Amino acid sequence: MKKMKLFLKMGVIALFFLHCYTVSGRNIYVSKKGNDRNKGTKEKPYKTVAKATSNAVAGDIVYIQAGVYTKGLTVQNSGEENKYIEFRTYEGDEHQVVFEGKGISIISKNYIKINGFRIQNADNGVKVGGPAHHIIIENNYTYNTFSSGIIAWGVPWQKDPMEYNNIQHLYIHNNKVEKACNGGWNECITLANGIRSFEVTNNEVFNGGDPINGGEGIDIKEGCQDGIVAYNYTHHLTRRGIYIDAGGVLGFAPPLMKNIKVFGNISRFNTHQKHQCHGMAVMTEGDGDVQDIEIYNNVFSDNNMDGLMIYKHPVGSGKLKNITIHQNLIFNNKRHGILINDRTSENIKVAHNIINQNELKEIALVSGEAEVNDNLLTSVSEKNQ
């Protein structure tokens, strides 16, 4: 009996270690001083990122040493549940691993982490393309990108998004995005064309470039659902700091933006001379609808237009409904604190906000209906609404 118990214990221990080994995978190392004929160990690292990406499989961590790399990083394989493939810097080399001229690409891959890199002077910084799921982009710094610093498209522009469920579980956390959309288009951080279950949190987006079109700070558009935009700092941008736009201009099934919470953000000092800059805007530029949006505990201030704009875009036929705006601090904007100008909007609620010192009106209800209650305003004069 004792021998049987001992045998069982040894079996359990063996299974435990086997499980740990399977989940943790290998460590793979890359160094400018390495050689691709090496084994990719810490003592004998690879020289190129491409060699590491081709060999990395589920559960592996690829460590890249400080230096300038000019061929980018293209993820070759997918991880698995509880066994992400992670690409990160050596300890202490954060933002010293520089991808110069070409960024990071994650196309049709799953369970991937990107952590700690600097991407500069590239078309995009980090690009995610669907179908994909369980992607984590954190602690990176993008600088001077022609288009977005971080961009995720469920399908490419002008392709049919079908059910708008092309990327799931996307997490963009604690990145710095500077001088994005410099000469190009899209937005500094762009999520588009069918992304479900996403988080954009704790990022700083600032010092926007000079785009042909676009240039907003964080743009959630074209059929994104079930997500949060929280604790970001957007400032000194070319256009509005945060933007929710249903879109839908290409004749595919109308996209639906639904169940998005925007909270804890600071969006201020967006004052570009050539463009209208708001702290945040909600609208639809096409036939898509926006509904079930909650905007709370944000600061929108010192922008050259409105703190927060709810607007009927001139070419938009979609509807805005079930939008709740509460407990925000909105002040010192060059036009209105809150502008509501959408005659077809439904169930817009504005309550318990502190709104003051905006140049024209604290709450400007130009068209449409809104329920406005218990806001703390500069005065009770005609400036209120």
C-alpha positions as CSV (number, residue, x, y, z in Angstrom):
1,M,0.0,0.0,0.0
2,K,2.8,2.4,0.9
3,K,4.5,1.6,-2.4
4,M,1.3,2.4,-4.3
5,K,1.0,5.8,-2.5
6,L,4.6,6.6,-3.3
7,F,4.1,5.6,-6.9
8,L,1.0,7.9,-7.2
9,K,2.8,10.8,-5.6
10,M,5.7,10.4,-8.0
11,G,3.3,10.3,-10.9
12,V,1.6,13.5,-9.8
13,I,4.9,15.2,-9.4
14,A,6.0,14.1,-12.9
15,L,2.8,15.3,-14.4
16,F,3.2,18.7,-12.6
17,F,6.7,19.2,-14.0
18,L,5.6,18.1,-17.5
19,H,2.7,20.6,-17.4
20,C,5.0,23.4,-16.3
21,Y,7.5,22.7,-19.0
22,T,4.7,22.6,-21.6
23,V,3.2,25.9,-20.6
24,S,6.5,27.8,-20.1
25,G,8.2,26.8,-23.3
26,R,11.7,27.9,-24.3
27,N,13.5,31.2,-24.0
28,I,14.9,32.3,-27.4
29,Y,17.5,35.1,-27.6
30,V,18.5,37.6,-30.3
31,S,21.5,39.9,-30.3
32,K,23.2,42.1,-32.8
33,K,26.4,40.2,-31.9
34,G,24.7,36.8,-32.4
35,N,24.8,34.3,-35.3
36,D,21.8,32.6,-37.0
37,R,23.8,29.4,-37.0
38,N,23.7,29.5,-33.2
39,K,21.1,27.7,-31.1
40,G,19.3,30.8,-29.9
41,T,20.3,30.4,-26.3
42,K,21.3,33.3,-24.0
43,E,25.0,32.3,-24.4
44,K,24.7,31.7,-28.2
45,P,21.9,34.0,-29.5
46,Y,20.5,34.4,-33.0
47,K,21.5,37.5,-34.9
48,T,18.2,38.2,-36.7
49,V,14.7,38.7,-35.5
50,A,13.4,36.7,-38.5
51,K,15.3,33.6,-37.4
52,A,13.7,33.8,-33.9
53,T,10.2,34.4,-35.2
54,S,10.4,31.4,-37.6
55,N,11.4,29.1,-34.7
56,A,9.2,30.5,-31.9
57,V,6.2,28.2,-31.1
58,A,3.5,28.2,-28.5
59,G,4.8,28.9,-25.0
60,D,8.1,30.4,-26.2
61,I,9.5,33.9,-25.2
62,V,11.8,35.7,-27.6
63,Y,14.1,38.1,-25.9
64,I,15.7,40.8,-28.2
65,Q,18.8,42.7,-27.1
66,A,19.2,46.4,-27.4
67,G,20.1,47.7,-30.9
68,V,18.7,49.0,-34.2
69,Y,16.9,46.4,-36.3
70,T,15.8,47.5,-39.8
71,K,13.8,44.6,-41.1
72,G,10.9,44.7,-38.6
73,L,9.2,41.9,-36.8
74,T,6.7,39.7,-38.6
75,V,5.0,37.1,-36.4
76,Q,5.2,33.7,-38.1
77,N,3.4,31.3,-35.7
78,S,0.5,31.4,-33.3
79,G,0.5,30.5,-29.6
80,E,-2.2,28.5,-27.8
81,E,-4.4,29.0,-24.8
82,N,-2.2,29.6,-21.8
83,K,0.8,29.4,-24.1
84,Y,1.3,32.8,-25.7
85,I,4.3,33.5,-27.9
86,E,5.9,36.6,-26.4
87,F,8.3,39.0,-28.0
88,R,10.0,41.3,-25.6
89,T,13.3,43.1,-24.8
90,Y,16.1,41.9,-22.6
91,E,15.5,43.0,-19.0
92,G,16.7,46.6,-18.8
93,D,16.5,47.2,-22.6
94,E,13.0,48.5,-22.7
95,H,12.6,50.9,-25.7
96,Q,16.3,50.4,-26.6
97,V,15.3,47.7,-29.1
98,V,14.5,49.9,-32.0
99,F,12.7,48.8,-35.1
100,E,13.8,51.5,-37.6
101,G,11.9,52.0,-40.9
102,K,9.7,48.9,-40.6
103,G,7.3,48.0,-37.8
104,I,5.7,44.9,-36.2
105,S,3.1,42.8,-38.1
106,I,0.7,40.3,-36.6
107,I,-1.5,39.0,-39.4
108,S,-4.0,36.1,-38.8
109,K,-2.2,34.9,-35.6
110,N,-3.4,34.1,-32.1
111,Y,-2.1,34.3,-28.6
112,I,0.7,36.8,-29.2
113,K,2.3,39.3,-26.8
114,I,4.4,42.3,-28.0
115,N,6.2,44.0,-25.1
116,G,8.7,46.8,-24.7
117,F,9.9,47.9,-28.2
118,R,10.4,51.2,-29.9
119,I,9.2,51.5,-33.5
120,Q,10.1,54.6,-35.5
121,N,10.1,56.1,-38.9
122,A,7.8,53.3,-40.2
123,D,4.6,53.0,-42.1
124,N,2.8,51.7,-39.1
125,G,4.2,50.9,-35.6
126,V,2.3,47.7,-34.7
127,K,-0.2,46.3,-37.1
128,V,-2.8,43.6,-36.3
129,G,-4.9,42.0,-39.1
130,G,-7.7,39.5,-38.7
131,P,-8.8,36.9,-38.3
132,A,-7.0,36.9,-35.0
133,H,-7.6,36.6,-31.3
134,H,-5.9,37.1,-27.9
135,I,-3.3,39.7,-28.9
136,I,-1.6,41.8,-26.2
137,I,0.4,45.0,-27.2
138,E,2.0,46.6,-24.2
139,N,4.8,48.9,-23.0
140,N,5.9,49.9,-26.5
141,Y,6.8,53.4,-27.9
142,T,6.0,54.4,-31.5
143,Y,7.4,57.5,-33.0
144,N,6.9,59.2,-36.4
145,T,4.8,56.7,-38.2
146,F,3.3,57.6,-41.6
147,S,0.0,56.0,-40.6
148,S,-1.1,54.7,-37.2
149,G,1.3,54.0,-34.3
150,I,-0.9,51.0,-33.4
151,I,-3.6,49.7,-35.8
152,A,-5.9,46.7,-35.8
153,W,-8.2,45.9,-38.8
154,G,-10.5,43.0,-38.7
155,V,-10.2,42.9,-42.5
156,P,-8.3,45.3,-44.7
157,W,-10.0,48.5,-45.9
158,Q,-12.5,47.9,-48.8
159,K,-12.9,44.2,-48.0
160,D,-16.2,42.8,-46.7
161,P,-16.1,42.5,-42.9
162,M,-19.0,40.0,-43.0
163,E,-20.2,39.6,-39.4
164,Y,-17.9,42.2,-37.9
165,N,-16.3,39.6,-35.6
166,N,-12.8,39.3,-37.1
167,I,-10.6,40.0,-34.1
168,Q,-11.4,39.1,-30.5
169,H,-9.7,39.8,-27.2
170,L,-7.3,42.6,-28.2
171,Y,-5.5,44.4,-25.4
172,I,-3.5,47.6,-26.0
173,H,-2.0,48.7,-22.7
174,N,0.6,51.2,-21.5
175,N,2.0,52.3,-24.8
176,K,3.3,55.7,-25.9
177,V,2.3,56.8,-29.4
178,E,4.0,60.0,-30.6
179,K,3.9,61.8,-33.9
180,A,1.6,59.2,-35.6
181,C,-0.2,59.8,-38.9
182,N,2.6,62.0,-40.1
183,G,2.0,62.5,-43.8
184,G,-0.5,59.7,-44.1
185,W,-4.0,58.8,-42.8
186,N,-6.0,56.7,-40.2
187,E,-5.6,57.6,-36.5
188,C,-2.8,57.3,-33.9
189,I,-4.5,54.2,-32.4
190,T,-7.0,52.7,-34.8
191,L,-9.4,49.8,-34.1
192,A,-11.7,49.0,-37.1
193,N,-13.7,46.5,-39.1
194,G,-15.1,44.1,-36.5
195,I,-13.3,43.9,-33.3
196,R,-15.0,42.2,-30.3
197,S,-13.9,42.3,-26.7
198,F,-11.1,44.9,-26.6
199,E,-9.3,47.1,-24.1
200,V,-7.4,50.3,-24.9
201,T,-5.9,51.4,-21.5
202,N,-3.2,53.5,-19.9
203,N,-1.8,54.7,-23.2
204,E,-0.3,58.2,-23.9
205,V,-1.1,59.5,-27.4
206,F,0.5,62.8,-28.1
207,N,2.3,65.3,-30.5
208,G,0.3,64.3,-33.5
209,G,1.8,64.4,-37.0
210,D,0.5,66.3,-40.1
211,P,-1.8,63.8,-41.8
212,I,-3.5,63.8,-45.2
213,N,-6.6,62.7,-43.4
214,G,-7.5,61.5,-40.0
215,G,-5.1,62.1,-37.1
216,E,-7.4,61.5,-34.2
217,G,-5.9,60.1,-31.1
218,I,-7.8,56.9,-30.3
219,D,-10.4,55.9,-32.9
220,I,-12.8,53.0,-32.4
221,K,-14.8,52.5,-35.6
222,E,-16.5,50.3,-38.1
223,G,-18.3,47.6,-36.1
224,C,-16.3,47.3,-32.9
225,Q,-18.2,46.0,-29.8
226,D,-17.8,45.1,-26.2
227,G,-14.8,47.1,-25.2
228,I,-13.4,49.8,-22.9
229,V,-11.2,52.9,-23.6
230,A,-9.9,53.8,-20.2
231,Y,-7.2,55.8,-18.4
232,N,-5.5,57.1,-21.5
233,Y,-3.9,60.5,-21.9
234,T,-4.4,62.1,-25.3
235,H,-2.9,65.5,-25.9
236,H,-1.5,67.9,-28.4
237,L,-3.1,66.1,-31.3
238,T,-4.1,67.1,-34.9
239,R,-7.8,66.3,-34.3
240,R,-10.1,65.0,-31.6
241,G,-8.5,63.0,-28.8
242,I,-11.0,60.1,-28.6
243,Y,-13.4,59.2,-31.4
244,I,-16.2,56.6,-31.7
245,D,-17.5,56.4,-35.3
246,A,-19.8,53.6,-36.7
247,G,-18.7,54.4,-40.3
248,G,-20.2,52.2,-43.1
249,V,-19.6,53.9,-46.4
250,L,-18.7,51.0,-48.7
251,G,-22.0,49.3,-49.2
252,F,-21.4,46.2,-47.0
253,A,-23.7,45.3,-44.1
254,P,-24.1,48.4,-41.8
255,P,-21.6,48.2,-38.9
256,L,-22.9,48.4,-35.4
257,M,-20.8,50.0,-32.6
258,K,-22.2,48.7,-29.3
259,N,-21.4,48.3,-25.6
260,I,-18.4,50.5,-25.2
261,K,-17.3,52.2,-22.0
262,V,-15.1,55.3,-22.1
263,F,-13.8,56.3,-18.6
264,G,-10.9,57.7,-16.7
265,N,-9.3,59.4,-19.7
266,I,-7.8,62.8,-20.0
267,S,-8.0,64.5,-23.4
268,R,-6.8,68.1,-23.5
269,F,-4.6,70.6,-25.4
270,N,-5.7,69.3,-28.8
271,T,-5.4,72.7,-30.6
272,H,-4.0,72.2,-34.1
273,Q,-4.4,75.4,-36.1
274,K,-5.6,73.8,-39.3
275,H,-8.2,71.3,-37.8
276,Q,-11.1,71.2,-35.5
277,C,-10.0,69.5,-32.3
278,H,-12.4,68.1,-29.7
279,G,-11.7,66.2,-26.5
280,M,-14.0,63.5,-27.7
281,A,-16.6,62.9,-30.4
282,V,-19.3,60.4,-31.1
283,M,-20.9,60.2,-34.6
284,T,-21.4,58.0,-37.6
285,E,-19.8,58.9,-41.0
286,G,-21.9,56.3,-42.8
287,D,-24.9,53.9,-42.4
288,G,-23.7,52.3,-39.2
289,D,-25.3,52.8,-35.8
290,V,-23.8,53.7,-32.5
291,Q,-25.6,52.5,-29.3
292,D,-25.1,51.7,-25.7
293,I,-22.1,54.0,-25.1
294,E,-21.2,55.1,-21.5
295,I,-18.8,58.1,-21.1
296,Y,-17.9,58.9,-17.5
297,N,-15.1,60.1,-15.2
298,N,-13.1,61.7,-18.0
299,V,-11.4,65.1,-18.2
300,F,-12.0,67.0,-21.5
301,S,-10.3,70.5,-21.4
302,D,-8.4,73.1,-23.3
303,N,-9.3,71.9,-26.8
304,N,-9.9,74.3,-29.6
305,M,-13.5,73.2,-30.2
306,D,-15.8,71.2,-27.9
307,G,-14.9,69.1,-24.9
308,L,-17.4,66.4,-26.1
309,M,-19.3,66.4,-29.3
310,I,-22.4,64.2,-30.2
311,Y,-22.9,65.0,-33.9
312,K,-24.8,64.1,-37.0
313,H,-22.1,63.8,-39.7
314,P,-23.2,65.4,-43.0
315,V,-22.9,62.1,-44.9
316,G,-23.9,59.8,-42.1
317,S,-27.3,58.0,-42.2
318,G,-26.9,55.8,-39.1
319,K,-28.3,56.6,-35.7
320,L,-26.8,57.4,-32.3
321,K,-28.8,56.0,-29.4
322,N,-28.5,55.1,-25.7
323,I,-25.5,57.3,-24.9
324,T,-24.9,58.2,-21.3
325,I,-22.6,61.0,-20.3
326,H,-22.0,61.4,-16.6
327,Q,-19.5,62.5,-13.9
328,N,-17.1,64.1,-16.4
329,L,-15.0,67.3,-15.8
330,I,-15.2,69.5,-18.9
331,F,-13.7,73.0,-18.9
332,N,-11.9,75.7,-20.8
333,N,-12.7,74.5,-24.3
334,K,-12.8,77.1,-27.1
335,R,-16.4,76.4,-28.2
336,H,-18.8,74.4,-26.1
337,G,-18.4,72.1,-23.1
338,I,-20.8,69.5,-24.6
339,L,-22.4,69.9,-28.1
340,I,-25.4,67.7,-29.0
341,N,-26.3,68.3,-32.7
342,D,-28.1,65.2,-34.1
343,R,-31.7,65.5,-34.9
344,T,-32.2,61.7,-35.1
345,S,-30.4,60.7,-31.9
346,E,-32.3,58.8,-29.3
347,N,-32.0,58.5,-25.5
348,I,-29.0,60.8,-24.9
349,K,-28.5,61.4,-21.1
350,V,-26.3,64.1,-19.6
351,A,-26.1,64.1,-15.8
352,H,-23.8,64.9,-12.9
353,N,-21.1,66.5,-14.9
354,I,-19.0,69.5,-13.9
355,I,-18.9,71.8,-16.9
356,N,-17.5,75.3,-16.7
357,Q,-15.4,78.1,-18.3
358,N,-16.1,77.0,-21.8
359,E,-16.1,80.0,-24.2
360,L,-19.6,79.7,-25.7
361,K,-22.0,77.3,-24.0
362,E,-21.5,74.8,-21.3
363,I,-24.1,72.5,-22.9
364,A,-25.2,73.4,-26.4
365,L,-28.3,71.4,-27.4
366,V,-28.6,72.4,-31.1
367,S,-30.7,69.6,-32.5
368,G,-32.2,66.3,-31.3
369,E,-33.5,65.5,-27.8
370,A,-31.4,64.9,-24.7
371,E,-32.2,64.4,-21.0
372,V,-30.0,66.9,-19.1
373,N,-30.1,66.8,-15.3
374,D,-28.1,67.8,-12.3
375,N,-25.0,69.1,-14.0
376,L,-22.8,71.7,-12.2
377,L,-22.4,74.6,-14.6
378,T,-20.7,78.0,-14.6
379,S,-24.0,79.8,-14.1
380,V,-27.7,79.4,-14.6
381,S,-27.8,81.9,-17.4
382,E,-28.3,81.4,-21.1
383,K,-24.9,79.9,-21.2
384,N,-26.1,76.6,-19.8
385,Q,-27.9,75.2,-22.8
